[in-house]
Amino acid sequence: MRIALVEDDIEIGQLMGLWLKEAGFTYQHYTDGKTFLRDLQRESFDLLVLDWMLPDMNGDQILLWVRERVDWPLPVIFVTALDSEEDIVRGLSLGADDYMTKPLRRNEFLARLRALGRRTYAQSEEKAKFLLPPYEVDVASRTILVSGKPVELTQKEYELSYFLLRNVGRILSRGHILENVWGQAEKLNTRTVDTHISRIRGKLGFLPEYGWRLSSVYTHGYRLEQLVTEQLVTE
């Protein structure tokens, strides 16, 4: 998972970041709310770890912004020193998915993140095969079939297609795609993503006439959508 960590205490943030890295997660650490919200308008994350007391704005303000403006499921877990029942109830009532109080315990923290990820993205869990007609993905052989016929793809084209098909309906930033497909977000030009998107759009038929749309989202990235019957009739 790609995690946004919003924590203004540098030492605590570094410790949490170390735990995340050791557990195999990628993350970006923010020490204030405004920088995070600015980045969120062009980046995508699988999960948000949010402190309540920040130097420029409170965590509840950030949570309300996320719930009002982010149009993909972004699970949020509060990690804060506020430990009263009233604070916990308020956080959950505002839309947080989980709430933990400091000091943290490493194994519990990681277990809660994994559980929250499973609940949110259960439909995209790793499987030997999965179907999204007319597409069939065979993970073992790293093959994608369209209407039963295998499509010739390079390694990166397969990995990009697989990532998109596991995240149908979600906006995925170019940085998010680079991290998951190429393993890095800074060393490669984002045009690499654009070029590969163009190739797989044609090879796999991610086009409205086939019931799918792979579209560019301005300033953000890409979204693969399966069109409903009504959309197909009007387009």
N, C-alpha and C positions, 0 to 999 in steps of 0.2 A: 504493500500500500504506500501511496504517496501522502504524507501527512504535513499539514500546516501546524506548526507549534508556535502559539502566541503566548510568550512568557517574558516579562520584563526583567526578571532576576537573571543575570547572566550566568551565574554559577549553577542555579537550578536548571536553566535552559540547556546548558552544556551537559549536565548529568543526564537529563531526560533524552537529549540528542544522542548521547553515547548508548543508552539503553536501546533506543530505536534502531540505531545503526547496527548494534550487535544482534538485534532480533531480525535483521534483514529488511527493515523499512527504509525508505528514503524520506527525507524531511527538509523543510525550510523553516528556519527559526526567525521569528519576528519579535522585536522588543517593544513595539507599540502598535496600537490598533489601526491608525490611519494608513501606515505603510502596508499592513496586511490587506486592508480593504481595497487599497489602490491596486495591489498585485492581483487580488481576486477578480478584478475586472478583465484580466488578460491571462490568468493562470487557472488551473483546475487541480483539485486535491480530492483524495478519497476519504479524508477524515480531518477534522479540526480539533486540536487540543487547545483549550482556551482558558487563560487565567481571567479572574474576575477584575482584579484591581490592577489597572494599567496606568501609565503616566498621563496619557492624553484622553482616554475615554474608558468607560467601564465595559466589562465583558458582556453585560446584558444588552448594552447598546449595539455591540458587534453582533451578538446573536440575533437581535431583532432585524438588523440590516440584512444578515445572511438569509433569514427565513422569508423576508419580504422580496428580496431581489435575486437570489440564486435559484435558477430554475432546474437544478438537478439535485438528487438526494445527497446532501452533504451531512453525514452524521457529526454531531458535536458532543464532546465530553468536556465538562468544566473540571479544571484542576486548580483548586484555590484553597487559601487559608480560611475562608469563610465557612464555618462548620456548623452553624445553627440550623435547626430544623426549618426555620423560616427561610433562610437563604437557599437551602437545598430545594424546598418546595417551589420557591420563586424561580430558580434556575430551570427546573424541570417543566414548570408551567409555561415558561417563555419559549420552550421548544428544544431544550437540551435533551440529548438521548441518554446521557449518563452524567454522574457527578461524583468526583473524588476529592477528598480533602488532604491537604498537606499535613505532615510529611508523607511522601509517597513510599509505597513498597514496590520494588521493581517488578517482581513476578505478578503481583496483582494488577499493576498498571498495564503491563503487556497483555495479560490475559483479558482484561476488559477491552482493550483496543481490538484484539483479535475477535472477541465475541461480538463487538459492535460492528466490525467489518463483515462478519459472517451474516449477521441479521440483515444488514443493509444490502449486501451484494450476493445474497444466496443464489440468485439466478445465474451468476457468472462464476461460480466456483469451478475449479479445475475438474474436468471430466475427460474420460478417454475419448468420448465422442459427444458432440451435441448438434442438434438440428435447429436451423432457423430457415425454413423453406424459402427459396430452393437450395439453400446452402447446407452442406454437411461438413463439419470439421472433424477430421480424424487426428487427434492430438499425437497419438503414438507414431504415426507415419508422417506427421506434419504436412498433411494434405487437405486441401479444400475442394469439395466437389460441388458443382452447380448442376442441379437436375440430374444427379447421378454420375456426371462426367468430371474427372479430375481436371483442375486448371493448373497450367504450368506457372509456377511462381518461384522467384528467387527466395533465399532464406529470409531476407528482410521484408520482402513483400508478403510472405506468409505470416511473419510475426506481427506486422502492422495490421494485416487483415484480421488475424486472430484477436488482437487487442481491441480493434473496433467492434468486432462481432460479440465480444464478451461485454462490451459497454454500450450496447444499442440504446440510443435515446439520450446519452450523456454528452455534454460539451467537454471535449478533451483539448487542453491547450497544447501548443506545439512542444513546450518544455516537458509536459507530462508524457507526451508520446515519445519524445527523444529518450527520456529516462527509462521508459518501459521497453522500448524496442531496440534502441542503440546503447542503452546503459549510461548515457550521459546527456546533460542538457546544455552545457556551455561550449564544448569543444567543436561541435558540429554546427554548421549553418542551418537555420530553420528551413531554408529552401530545400534541404534534403527531405524533410517531411513532405513539403508541397509536391516535389517531383514524384515521390513514391505514391502519394495519394492519387495523383493523376493516373499513374500506371494501373493501380488496382481498381480504380473506378471503372476503367475500360475492361480490364481482364475479368472482373467478377460481376460486372453489370450492376453496379450500385447506381442505378438510374431510375427515375420515376416511372418510365415505361415498363420496368420490371418489378415495380412495387417497392423500390428502395430509393433513398436519397442520401448521398454523402455530400454534405454541404459545408462551405467555409463560413465560420461565424466571425464577423468583423472584430478585429483586435484580439481575438481569443484563440481560435483553433478550428476544430472540425467536429461535426456531429453526424453519426450514421443513424438514420431513422427508417423504420419500416412504415410505409404509408398505408393508411386504412382505405377501405373500398371507396368511401365518399371522396377522398382526396384524388384517387385515381380517375374517378369519373369526371371531375371538374378540371383536371390538368390536361 
